[in-house]
Amino acid sequence: MIEITLDDRLGKKVRIKCNEDDTIGDLKKIAAMQLGTQPEKLKIQKWYTVYKDHITLGDYEIHDGMGLELYYQ
């Protein structure tokens, strides 16, 4: 299990526990449940790289303790 921090830069930080073989889409579903929104309205990125839903966290080399940016569409 790894823990990832999602920051929306509007004052909300969400900590999510998941596995490295989970996809970005799975991460969005967990974040949407905690935030009370739809997963389709979330966009996860790091700097200028927007992460695609079907690729796993391990493929993007996302590790324990990383912080990612969360945007609402």
mmCIF file of the N, C-alpha and C atoms, coordinates in Angstrom:
data_MODEL
# 
_entry.id   MODEL 
# 
loop_
_atom_site.group_PDB 
_atom_site.id 
_atom_site.type_symbol 
_atom_site.label_atom_id 
_atom_site.label_alt_id 
_atom_site.label_comp_id 
_atom_site.label_asym_id 
_atom_site.label_entity_id 
_atom_site.label_seq_id 
_atom_site.pdbx_PDB_ins_code 
_atom_site.Cartn_x 
_atom_site.Cartn_y 
_atom_site.Cartn_z 
_atom_site.occupancy 
_atom_site.B_iso_or_equiv 
_atom_site.pdbx_formal_charge 
_atom_site.auth_seq_id 
_atom_site.auth_comp_id 
_atom_site.auth_asym_id 
_atom_site.auth_atom_id 
_atom_site.pdbx_PDB_model_num 
ATOM 1   N N  . MET A 1 1  ? 0.849   -1.185 0.000   1.00 0.00 ? 1  MET A N  1 
ATOM 2   C CA . MET A 1 1  ? 0.000   0.000  0.000   1.00 0.00 ? 1  MET A CA 1 
ATOM 3   C C  . MET A 1 1  ? 0.892   1.245  0.000   1.00 0.00 ? 1  MET A C  1 
ATOM 4   N N  . ILE A 1 2  ? 0.492   2.198  -0.786  1.00 0.00 ? 2  ILE A N  1 
ATOM 5   C CA . ILE A 1 2  ? 1.186   3.478  -0.810  1.00 0.00 ? 2  ILE A CA 1 
ATOM 6   C C  . ILE A 1 2  ? 0.182   4.576  -0.470  1.00 0.00 ? 2  ILE A C  1 
ATOM 7   N N  . GLU A 1 3  ? 0.693   5.698  -0.008  1.00 0.00 ? 3  GLU A N  1 
ATOM 8   C CA . GLU A 1 3  ? -0.163  6.836  0.316   1.00 0.00 ? 3  GLU A CA 1 
ATOM 9   C C  . GLU A 1 3  ? 0.232   8.006  -0.570  1.00 0.00 ? 3  GLU A C  1 
ATOM 10  N N  . ILE A 1 4  ? -0.771  8.577  -1.246  1.00 0.00 ? 4  ILE A N  1 
ATOM 11  C CA . ILE A 1 4  ? -0.561  9.688  -2.166  1.00 0.00 ? 4  ILE A CA 1 
ATOM 12  C C  . ILE A 1 4  ? -1.358  10.882 -1.661  1.00 0.00 ? 4  ILE A C  1 
ATOM 13  N N  . THR A 1 5  ? -0.775  12.058 -1.768  1.00 0.00 ? 5  THR A N  1 
ATOM 14  C CA . THR A 1 5  ? -1.458  13.280 -1.373  1.00 0.00 ? 5  THR A CA 1 
ATOM 15  C C  . THR A 1 5  ? -1.884  14.039 -2.623  1.00 0.00 ? 5  THR A C  1 
ATOM 16  N N  . LEU A 1 6  ? -3.175  14.345 -2.723  1.00 0.00 ? 6  LEU A N  1 
ATOM 17  C CA . LEU A 1 6  ? -3.703  15.148 -3.824  1.00 0.00 ? 6  LEU A CA 1 
ATOM 18  C C  . LEU A 1 6  ? -4.029  16.534 -3.291  1.00 0.00 ? 6  LEU A C  1 
ATOM 19  N N  . ASP A 1 7  ? -3.485  17.560 -3.940  1.00 0.00 ? 7  ASP A N  1 
ATOM 20  C CA . ASP A 1 7  ? -3.685  18.940 -3.509  1.00 0.00 ? 7  ASP A CA 1 
ATOM 21  C C  . ASP A 1 7  ? -4.385  19.698 -4.633  1.00 0.00 ? 7  ASP A C  1 
ATOM 22  N N  . ASP A 1 8  ? -5.538  20.323 -4.317  1.00 0.00 ? 8  ASP A N  1 
ATOM 23  C CA . ASP A 1 8  ? -6.264  21.052 -5.350  1.00 0.00 ? 8  ASP A CA 1 
ATOM 24  C C  . ASP A 1 8  ? -5.905  22.535 -5.381  1.00 0.00 ? 8  ASP A C  1 
ATOM 25  N N  . ARG A 1 9  ? -4.991  22.962 -4.521  1.00 0.00 ? 9  ARG A N  1 
ATOM 26  C CA . ARG A 1 9  ? -4.505  24.338 -4.435  1.00 0.00 ? 9  ARG A CA 1 
ATOM 27  C C  . ARG A 1 9  ? -5.596  25.344 -4.088  1.00 0.00 ? 9  ARG A C  1 
ATOM 28  N N  . LEU A 1 10 ? -6.726  24.837 -3.617  1.00 0.00 ? 10 LEU A N  1 
ATOM 29  C CA . LEU A 1 10 ? -7.795  25.703 -3.133  1.00 0.00 ? 10 LEU A CA 1 
ATOM 30  C C  . LEU A 1 10 ? -8.009  25.505 -1.635  1.00 0.00 ? 10 LEU A C  1 
ATOM 31  N N  . GLY A 1 11 ? -7.085  24.780 -1.004  1.00 0.00 ? 11 GLY A N  1 
ATOM 32  C CA . GLY A 1 11 ? -7.176  24.559 0.426   1.00 0.00 ? 11 GLY A CA 1 
ATOM 33  C C  . GLY A 1 11 ? -7.502  23.131 0.814   1.00 0.00 ? 11 GLY A C  1 
ATOM 34  N N  . LYS A 1 12 ? -7.771  22.269 -0.143  1.00 0.00 ? 12 LYS A N  1 
ATOM 35  C CA . LYS A 1 12 ? -8.085  20.876 0.177   1.00 0.00 ? 12 LYS A CA 1 
ATOM 36  C C  . LYS A 1 12 ? -6.920  19.979 -0.192  1.00 0.00 ? 12 LYS A C  1 
ATOM 37  N N  . LYS A 1 13 ? -6.519  19.188 0.778   1.00 0.00 ? 13 LYS A N  1 
ATOM 38  C CA . LYS A 1 13 ? -5.525  18.145 0.539   1.00 0.00 ? 13 LYS A CA 1 
ATOM 39  C C  . LYS A 1 13 ? -6.158  16.825 0.937   1.00 0.00 ? 13 LYS A C  1 
ATOM 40  N N  . VAL A 1 14 ? -6.064  15.848 0.058   1.00 0.00 ? 14 VAL A N  1 
ATOM 41  C CA . VAL A 1 14 ? -6.676  14.551 0.292   1.00 0.00 ? 14 VAL A CA 1 
ATOM 42  C C  . VAL A 1 14 ? -5.576  13.500 0.273   1.00 0.00 ? 14 VAL A C  1 
ATOM 43  N N  . ARG A 1 15 ? -5.540  12.677 1.319   1.00 0.00 ? 15 ARG A N  1 
ATOM 44  C CA . ARG A 1 15 ? -4.594  11.559 1.365   1.00 0.00 ? 15 ARG A CA 1 
ATOM 45  C C  . ARG A 1 15 ? -5.325  10.296 0.966   1.00 0.00 ? 15 ARG A C  1 
ATOM 46  N N  . ILE A 1 16 ? -4.733  9.559  0.030   1.00 0.00 ? 16 ILE A N  1 
ATOM 47  C CA . ILE A 1 16 ? -5.375  8.355  -0.494  1.00 0.00 ? 16 ILE A CA 1 
ATOM 48  C C  . ILE A 1 16 ? -4.413  7.193  -0.391  1.00 0.00 ? 16 ILE A C  1 
ATOM 49  N N  . LYS A 1 17 ? -4.914  6.084  0.150   1.00 0.00 ? 17 LYS A N  1 
ATOM 50  C CA . LYS A 1 17 ? -4.128  4.850  0.209   1.00 0.00 ? 17 LYS A CA 1 
ATOM 51  C C  . LYS A 1 17 ? -4.575  3.942  -0.928  1.00 0.00 ? 17 LYS A C  1 
ATOM 52  N N  . CYS A 1 18 ? -3.602  3.457  -1.699  1.00 0.00 ? 18 CYS A N  1 
ATOM 53  C CA . CYS A 1 18 ? -3.904  2.574  -2.821  1.00 0.00 ? 18 CYS A CA 1 
ATOM 54  C C  . CYS A 1 18 ? -2.676  1.717  -3.114  1.00 0.00 ? 18 CYS A C  1 
ATOM 55  N N  . ASN A 1 19 ? -2.797  0.842  -4.098  1.00 0.00 ? 19 ASN A N  1 
ATOM 56  C CA . ASN A 1 19 ? -1.693  -0.024 -4.510  1.00 0.00 ? 19 ASN A CA 1 
ATOM 57  C C  . ASN A 1 19 ? -1.024  0.544  -5.751  1.00 0.00 ? 19 ASN A C  1 
ATOM 58  N N  . GLU A 1 20 ? 0.231   0.135  -5.982  1.00 0.00 ? 20 GLU A N  1 
ATOM 59  C CA . GLU A 1 20 ? 0.945   0.618  -7.158  1.00 0.00 ? 20 GLU A CA 1 
ATOM 60  C C  . GLU A 1 20 ? 0.385   0.053  -8.450  1.00 0.00 ? 20 GLU A C  1 
ATOM 61  N N  . ASP A 1 21 ? -0.356  -1.054 -8.378  1.00 0.00 ? 21 ASP A N  1 
ATOM 62  C CA . ASP A 1 21 ? -0.934  -1.615 -9.604  1.00 0.00 ? 21 ASP A CA 1 
ATOM 63  C C  . ASP A 1 21 ? -2.340  -1.087 -9.878  1.00 0.00 ? 21 ASP A C  1 
ATOM 64  N N  . ASP A 1 22 ? -2.820  -0.123 -9.071  1.00 0.00 ? 22 ASP A N  1 
ATOM 65  C CA . ASP A 1 22 ? -4.086  0.547  -9.361  1.00 0.00 ? 22 ASP A CA 1 
ATOM 66  C C  . ASP A 1 22 ? -3.887  1.550  -10.491 1.00 0.00 ? 22 ASP A C  1 
ATOM 67  N N  . THR A 1 23 ? -4.952  1.818  -11.228 1.00 0.00 ? 23 THR A N  1 
ATOM 68  C CA . THR A 1 23 ? -4.871  2.783  -12.321 1.00 0.00 ? 23 THR A CA 1 
ATOM 69  C C  . THR A 1 23 ? -5.178  4.186  -11.808 1.00 0.00 ? 23 THR A C  1 
ATOM 70  N N  . ILE A 1 24 ? -4.910  5.162  -12.638 1.00 0.00 ? 24 ILE A N  1 
ATOM 71  C CA . ILE A 1 24 ? -5.254  6.547  -12.305 1.00 0.00 ? 24 ILE A CA 1 
ATOM 72  C C  . ILE A 1 24 ? -6.768  6.685  -12.185 1.00 0.00 ? 24 ILE A C  1 
ATOM 73  N N  . GLY A 1 25 ? -7.511  5.939  -12.992 1.00 0.00 ? 25 GLY A N  1 
ATOM 74  C CA . GLY A 1 25 ? -8.966  5.950  -12.894 1.00 0.00 ? 25 GLY A CA 1 
ATOM 75  C C  . GLY A 1 25 ? -9.454  5.462  -11.540 1.00 0.00 ? 25 GLY A C  1 
ATOM 76  N N  . ASP A 1 26 ? -8.799  4.416  -10.991 1.00 0.00 ? 26 ASP A N  1 
ATOM 77  C CA . ASP A 1 26 ? -9.139  3.936  -9.649  1.00 0.00 ? 26 ASP A CA 1 
ATOM 78  C C  . ASP A 1 26 ? -8.845  5.013  -8.596  1.00 0.00 ? 26 ASP A C  1 
ATOM 79  N N  . LEU A 1 27 ? -7.727  5.701  -8.770  1.00 0.00 ? 27 LEU A N  1 
ATOM 80  C CA . LEU A 1 27 ? -7.351  6.776  -7.850  1.00 0.00 ? 27 LEU A CA 1 
ATOM 81  C C  . LEU A 1 27 ? -8.385  7.908  -7.889  1.00 0.00 ? 27 LEU A C  1 
ATOM 82  N N  . LYS A 1 28 ? -8.868  8.223  -9.076  1.00 0.00 ? 28 LYS A N  1 
ATOM 83  C CA . LYS A 1 28 ? -9.894  9.260  -9.215  1.00 0.00 ? 28 LYS A CA 1 
ATOM 84  C C  . LYS A 1 28 ? -11.189 8.850  -8.532  1.00 0.00 ? 28 LYS A C  1 
ATOM 85  N N  . LYS A 1 29 ? -11.548 7.572  -8.625  1.00 0.00 ? 29 LYS A N  1 
ATOM 86  C CA . LYS A 1 29 ? -12.782 7.096  -7.989  1.00 0.00 ? 29 LYS A CA 1 
ATOM 87  C C  . LYS A 1 29 ? -12.699 7.221  -6.477  1.00 0.00 ? 29 LYS A C  1 
ATOM 88  N N  . ILE A 1 30 ? -11.557 6.865  -5.905  1.00 0.00 ? 30 ILE A N  1 
ATOM 89  C CA . ILE A 1 30 ? -11.371 6.972  -4.456  1.00 0.00 ? 30 ILE A CA 1 
ATOM 90  C C  . ILE A 1 30 ? -11.395 8.439  -4.030  1.00 0.00 ? 30 ILE A C  1 
ATOM 91  N N  . ALA A 1 31 ? -10.714 9.299  -4.798  1.00 0.00 ? 31 ALA A N  1 
ATOM 92  C CA . ALA A 1 31 ? -10.684 10.729 -4.470  1.00 0.00 ? 31 ALA A CA 1 
ATOM 93  C C  . ALA A 1 31 ? -12.075 11.341 -4.593  1.00 0.00 ? 31 ALA A C  1 
ATOM 94  N N  . ALA A 1 32 ? -12.829 10.929 -5.591  1.00 0.00 ? 32 ALA A N  1 
ATOM 95  C CA . ALA A 1 32 ? -14.178 11.473 -5.787  1.00 0.00 ? 32 ALA A CA 1 
ATOM 96  C C  . ALA A 1 32 ? -15.099 11.094 -4.632  1.00 0.00 ? 32 ALA A C  1 
ATOM 97  N N  . MET A 1 33 ? -14.939 9.881  -4.100  1.00 0.00 ? 33 MET A N  1 
ATOM 98  C CA . MET A 1 33 ? -15.749 9.480  -2.948  1.00 0.00 ? 33 MET A CA 1 
ATOM 99  C C  . MET A 1 33 ? -15.429 10.336 -1.732  1.00 0.00 ? 33 MET A C  1 
ATOM 100 N N  . GLN A 1 34 ? -14.150 10.641 -1.520  1.00 0.00 ? 34 GLN A N  1 
ATOM 101 C CA . GLN A 1 34 ? -13.769 11.450 -0.364  1.00 0.00 ? 34 GLN A CA 1 
ATOM 102 C C  . GLN A 1 34 ? -14.154 12.916 -0.536  1.00 0.00 ? 34 GLN A C  1 
ATOM 103 N N  . LEU A 1 35 ? -14.148 13.405 -1.778  1.00 0.00 ? 35 LEU A N  1 
ATOM 104 C CA . LEU A 1 35 ? -14.459 14.806 -2.025  1.00 0.00 ? 35 LEU A CA 1 
ATOM 105 C C  . LEU A 1 35 ? -15.941 15.056 -2.275  1.00 0.00 ? 35 LEU A C  1 
ATOM 106 N N  . GLY A 1 36 ? -16.692 13.999 -2.596  1.00 0.00 ? 36 GLY A N  1 
ATOM 107 C CA . GLY A 1 36 ? -18.112 14.150 -2.863  1.00 0.00 ? 36 GLY A CA 1 
ATOM 108 C C  . GLY A 1 36 ? -18.406 14.705 -4.241  1.00 0.00 ? 36 GLY A C  1 
ATOM 109 N N  . THR A 1 37 ? -17.624 14.325 -5.240  1.00 0.00 ? 37 THR A N  1 
ATOM 110 C CA . THR A 1 37 ? -17.823 14.781 -6.612  1.00 0.00 ? 37 THR A CA 1 
ATOM 111 C C  . THR A 1 37 ? -17.760 13.593 -7.564  1.00 0.00 ? 37 THR A C  1 
ATOM 112 N N  . GLN A 1 38 ? -17.906 13.843 -8.843  1.00 0.00 ? 38 GLN A N  1 
ATOM 113 C CA . GLN A 1 38 ? -17.850 12.789 -9.853  1.00 0.00 ? 38 GLN A CA 1 
ATOM 114 C C  . GLN A 1 38 ? -16.403 12.571 -10.300 1.00 0.00 ? 38 GLN A C  1 
ATOM 115 N N  . PRO A 1 39 ? -15.977 11.308 -10.501 1.00 0.00 ? 39 PRO A N  1 
ATOM 116 C CA . PRO A 1 39 ? -14.592 11.066 -10.938 1.00 0.00 ? 39 PRO A CA 1 
ATOM 117 C C  . PRO A 1 39 ? -14.293 11.625 -12.326 1.00 0.00 ? 39 PRO A C  1 
ATOM 118 N N  . GLU A 1 40 ? -15.323 11.776 -13.165 1.00 0.00 ? 40 GLU A N  1 
ATOM 119 C CA . GLU A 1 40 ? -15.109 12.311 -14.512 1.00 0.00 ? 40 GLU A CA 1 
ATOM 120 C C  . GLU A 1 40 ? -14.741 13.793 -14.487 1.00 0.00 ? 40 GLU A C  1 
ATOM 121 N N  . LYS A 1 41 ? -15.044 14.470 -13.377 1.00 0.00 ? 41 LYS A N  1 
ATOM 122 C CA . LYS A 1 41 ? -14.766 15.899 -13.264 1.00 0.00 ? 41 LYS A CA 1 
ATOM 123 C C  . LYS A 1 41 ? -13.381 16.193 -12.695 1.00 0.00 ? 41 LYS A C  1 
ATOM 124 N N  . LEU A 1 42 ? -12.611 15.148 -12.372 1.00 0.00 ? 42 LEU A N  1 
ATOM 125 C CA . LEU A 1 42 ? -11.285 15.329 -11.781 1.00 0.00 ? 42 LEU A CA 1 
ATOM 126 C C  . LEU A 1 42 ? -10.197 15.141 -12.834 1.00 0.00 ? 42 LEU A C  1 
ATOM 127 N N  . LYS A 1 43 ? -9.138  15.922 -12.697 1.00 0.00 ? 43 LYS A N  1 
ATOM 128 C CA . LYS A 1 43 ? -7.954  15.768 -13.542 1.00 0.00 ? 43 LYS A CA 1 
ATOM 129 C C  . LYS A 1 43 ? -6.747  15.739 -12.624 1.00 0.00 ? 43 LYS A C  1 
ATOM 130 N N  . ILE A 1 44 ? -5.918  14.709 -12.751 1.00 0.00 ? 44 ILE A N  1 
ATOM 131 C CA . ILE A 1 44 ? -4.727  14.555 -11.909 1.00 0.00 ? 44 ILE A CA 1 
ATOM 132 C C  . ILE A 1 44 ? -3.504  14.786 -12.778 1.00 0.00 ? 44 ILE A C  1 
ATOM 133 N N  . GLN A 1 45 ? -2.605  15.638 -12.291 1.00 0.00 ? 45 GLN A N  1 
ATOM 134 C CA . GLN A 1 45 ? -1.400  15.909 -13.057 1.00 0.00 ? 45 GLN A CA 1 
ATOM 135 C C  . GLN A 1 45 ? -0.238  16.251 -12.130 1.00 0.00 ? 45 GLN A C  1 
ATOM 136 N N  . LYS A 1 46 ? 0.953   16.234 -12.699 1.00 0.00 ? 46 LYS A N  1 
ATOM 137 C CA . LYS A 1 46 ? 2.184   16.651 -12.017 1.00 0.00 ? 46 LYS A CA 1 
ATOM 138 C C  . LYS A 1 46 ? 2.918   17.541 -12.989 1.00 0.00 ? 46 LYS A C  1 
ATOM 139 N N  . TRP A 1 47 ? 3.142   18.780 -12.624 1.00 0.00 ? 47 TRP A N  1 
ATOM 140 C CA . TRP A 1 47 ? 3.677   19.812 -13.511 1.00 0.00 ? 47 TRP A CA 1 
ATOM 141 C C  . TRP A 1 47 ? 2.783   19.913 -14.735 1.00 0.00 ? 47 TRP A C  1 
ATOM 142 N N  . TYR A 1 48 ? 3.288   19.610 -15.912 1.00 0.00 ? 48 TYR A N  1 
ATOM 143 C CA . TYR A 1 48 ? 2.480   19.739 -17.120 1.00 0.00 ? 48 TYR A CA 1 
ATOM 144 C C  . TYR A 1 48 ? 2.047   18.384 -17.670 1.00 0.00 ? 48 TYR A C  1 
ATOM 145 N N  . THR A 1 49 ? 2.313   17.314 -16.952 1.00 0.00 ? 49 THR A N  1 
ATOM 146 C CA . THR A 1 49 ? 1.943   15.970 -17.399 1.00 0.00 ? 49 THR A CA 1 
ATOM 147 C C  . THR A 1 49 ? 0.573   15.623 -16.835 1.00 0.00 ? 49 THR A C  1 
ATOM 148 N N  . VAL A 1 50 ? -0.406  15.474 -17.717 1.00 0.00 ? 50 VAL A N  1 
ATOM 149 C CA . VAL A 1 50 ? -1.748  15.061 -17.313 1.00 0.00 ? 50 VAL A CA 1 
ATOM 150 C C  . VAL A 1 50 ? -1.789  13.541 -17.376 1.00 0.00 ? 50 VAL A C  1 
ATOM 151 N N  . TYR A 1 51 ? -2.155  12.902 -16.269 1.00 0.00 ? 51 TYR A N  1 
ATOM 152 C CA . TYR A 1 51 ? -2.154  11.450 -16.195 1.00 0.00 ? 51 TYR A CA 1 
ATOM 153 C C  . TYR A 1 51 ? -3.427  10.874 -16.803 1.00 0.00 ? 51 TYR A C  1 
ATOM 154 N N  . LYS A 1 52 ? -3.267  9.832  -17.614 1.00 0.00 ? 52 LYS A N  1 
ATOM 155 C CA . LYS A 1 52 ? -4.389  9.172  -18.274 1.00 0.00 ? 52 LYS A CA 1 
ATOM 156 C C  . LYS A 1 52 ? -4.973  8.088  -17.374 1.00 0.00 ? 52 LYS A C  1 
ATOM 157 N N  . ASP A 1 53 ? -6.279  7.845  -17.502 1.00 0.00 ? 53 ASP A N  1 
ATOM 158 C CA . ASP A 1 53 ? -7.013  6.981  -16.577 1.00 0.00 ? 53 ASP A CA 1 
ATOM 159 C C  . ASP A 1 53 ? -6.621  5.510  -16.636 1.00 0.00 ? 53 ASP A C  1 
ATOM 160 N N  . HIS A 1 54 ? -6.202  5.002  -17.780 1.00 0.00 ? 54 HIS A N  1 
ATOM 161 C CA . HIS A 1 54 ? -5.998  3.561  -17.941 1.00 0.00 ? 54 HIS A CA 1 
ATOM 162 C C  . HIS A 1 54 ? -4.584  3.097  -17.602 1.00 0.00 ? 54 HIS A C  1 
ATOM 163 N N  . ILE A 1 55 ? -3.685  3.997  -17.220 1.00 0.00 ? 55 ILE A N  1 
ATOM 164 C CA . ILE A 1 55 ? -2.292  3.642  -16.927 1.00 0.00 ? 55 ILE A CA 1 
ATOM 165 C C  . ILE A 1 55 ? -2.118  3.531  -15.410 1.00 0.00 ? 55 ILE A C  1 
ATOM 166 N N  . THR A 1 56 ? -1.328  2.540  -14.972 1.00 0.00 ? 56 THR A N  1 
ATOM 167 C CA . THR A 1 56 ? -1.174  2.285  -13.542 1.00 0.00 ? 56 THR A CA 1 
ATOM 168 C C  . THR A 1 56 ? -0.218  3.292  -12.891 1.00 0.00 ? 56 THR A C  1 
ATOM 169 N N  . LEU A 1 57 ? -0.304  3.370  -11.565 1.00 0.00 ? 57 LEU A N  1 
ATOM 170 C CA . LEU A 1 57 ? 0.573   4.257  -10.802 1.00 0.00 ? 57 LEU A CA 1 
ATOM 171 C C  . LEU A 1 57 ? 2.027   3.820  -10.922 1.00 0.00 ? 57 LEU A C  1 
ATOM 172 N N  . GLY A 1 58 ? 2.259   2.510  -10.967 1.00 0.00 ? 58 GLY A N  1 
ATOM 173 C CA . GLY A 1 58 ? 3.616   1.993  -11.106 1.00 0.00 ? 58 GLY A CA 1 
ATOM 174 C C  . GLY A 1 58 ? 4.243   2.367  -12.438 1.00 0.00 ? 58 GLY A C  1 
ATOM 175 N N  . ASP A 1 59 ? 3.435   2.401  -13.490 1.00 0.00 ? 59 ASP A N  1 
ATOM 176 C CA . ASP A 1 59 ? 3.951   2.788  -14.806 1.00 0.00 ? 59 ASP A CA 1 
ATOM 177 C C  . ASP A 1 59 ? 4.365   4.255  -14.834 1.00 0.00 ? 59 ASP A C  1 
ATOM 178 N N  . TYR A 1 60 ? 3.645   5.088  -14.084 1.00 0.00 ? 60 TYR A N  1 
ATOM 179 C CA . TYR A 1 60 ? 4.004   6.503  -13.981 1.00 0.00 ? 60 TYR A CA 1 
ATOM 180 C C  . TYR A 1 60 ? 5.078   6.745  -12.924 1.00 0.00 ? 60 TYR A C  1 
ATOM 181 N N  . GLU A 1 61 ? 5.527   5.684  -12.256 1.00 0.00 ? 61 GLU A N  1 
ATOM 182 C CA . GLU A 1 61 ? 6.543   5.759  -11.196 1.00 0.00 ? 61 GLU A CA 1 
ATOM 183 C C  . GLU A 1 61 ? 6.083   6.661  -10.048 1.00 0.00 ? 61 GLU A C  1 
ATOM 184 N N  . ILE A 1 62 ? 4.816   6.494  -9.669  1.00 0.00 ? 62 ILE A N  1 
ATOM 185 C CA . ILE A 1 62 ? 4.264   7.194  -8.516  1.00 0.00 ? 62 ILE A CA 1 
ATOM 186 C C  . ILE A 1 62 ? 4.497   6.310  -7.300  1.00 0.00 ? 62 ILE A C  1 
ATOM 187 N N  . HIS A 1 63 ? 5.202   6.844  -6.302  1.00 0.00 ? 63 HIS A N  1 
ATOM 188 C CA . HIS A 1 63 ? 5.602   6.066  -5.140  1.00 0.00 ? 63 HIS A CA 1 
ATOM 189 C C  . HIS A 1 63 ? 4.957   6.609  -3.871  1.00 0.00 ? 63 HIS A C  1 
ATOM 190 N N  . ASP A 1 64 ? 5.256   5.949  -2.771  1.00 0.00 ? 64 ASP A N  1 
ATOM 191 C CA . ASP A 1 64 ? 4.692   6.307  -1.468  1.00 0.00 ? 64 ASP A CA 1 
ATOM 192 C C  . ASP A 1 64 ? 5.121   7.717  -1.070  1.00 0.00 ? 64 ASP A C  1 
ATOM 193 N N  . GLY A 1 65 ? 4.161   8.524  -0.642  1.00 0.00 ? 65 GLY A N  1 
ATOM 194 C CA . GLY A 1 65 ? 4.448   9.865  -0.156  1.00 0.00 ? 65 GLY A CA 1 
ATOM 195 C C  . GLY A 1 65 ? 4.466   10.945 -1.219  1.00 0.00 ? 65 GLY A C  1 
ATOM 196 N N  . MET A 1 66 ? 4.197   10.601 -2.471  1.00 0.00 ? 66 MET A N  1 
ATOM 197 C CA . MET A 1 66 ? 4.224   11.605 -3.533  1.00 0.00 ? 66 MET A CA 1 
ATOM 198 C C  . MET A 1 66 ? 3.018   12.524 -3.448  1.00 0.00 ? 66 MET A C  1 
ATOM 199 N N  . GLY A 1 67 ? 3.189   13.729 -3.903  1.00 0.00 ? 67 GLY A N  1 
ATOM 200 C CA . GLY A 1 67 ? 2.108   14.695 -3.981  1.00 0.00 ? 67 GLY A CA 1 
ATOM 201 C C  . GLY A 1 67 ? 1.775   14.982 -5.432  1.00 0.00 ? 67 GLY A C  1 
ATOM 202 N N  . LEU A 1 68 ? 0.505   14.943 -5.760  1.00 0.00 ? 68 LEU A N  1 
ATOM 203 C CA . LEU A 1 68 ? 0.040   15.217 -7.109  1.00 0.00 ? 68 LEU A CA 1 
ATOM 204 C C  . LEU A 1 68 ? -0.942  16.378 -7.077  1.00 0.00 ? 68 LEU A C  1 
ATOM 205 N N  . GLU A 1 69 ? -1.127  17.004 -8.229  1.00 0.00 ? 69 GLU A N  1 
ATOM 206 C CA . GLU A 1 69 ? -2.036  18.144 -8.336  1.00 0.00 ? 69 GLU A CA 1 
ATOM 207 C C  . GLU A 1 69 ? -3.401  17.640 -8.793  1.00 0.00 ? 69 GLU A C  1 
ATOM 208 N N  . LEU A 1 70 ? -4.436  18.194 -8.199  1.00 0.00 ? 70 LEU A N  1 
ATOM 209 C CA . LEU A 1 70 ? -5.813  17.801 -8.503  1.00 0.00 ? 70 LEU A CA 1 
ATOM 210 C C  . LEU A 1 70 ? -6.555  19.028 -9.023  1.00 0.00 ? 70 LEU A C  1 
ATOM 211 N N  . TYR A 1 71 ? -7.150  18.889 -10.198 1.00 0.00 ? 71 TYR A N  1 
ATOM 212 C CA . TYR A 1 71 ? -7.905  19.984 -10.800 1.00 0.00 ? 71 TYR A CA 1 
ATOM 213 C C  . TYR A 1 71 ? -9.324  19.514 -11.091 1.00 0.00 ? 71 TYR A C  1 
ATOM 214 N N  . TYR A 1 72 ? -10.264 20.465 -10.999 1.00 0.00 ? 72 TYR A N  1 
ATOM 215 C CA . TYR A 1 72 ? -11.658 20.188 -11.309 1.00 0.00 ? 72 TYR A CA 1 
ATOM 216 C C  . TYR A 1 72 ? -11.962 20.705 -12.703 1.00 0.00 ? 72 TYR A C  1 
ATOM 217 N N  . GLN A 1 73 ? -12.646 19.875 -13.511 1.00 0.00 ? 73 GLN A N  1 
ATOM 218 C CA . GLN A 1 73 ? -12.990 20.283 -14.876 1.00 0.00 ? 73 GLN A CA 1 
ATOM 219 C C  . GLN A 1 73 ? -14.402 20.762 -14.965 1.00 0.00 ? 73 GLN A C  1 
# 
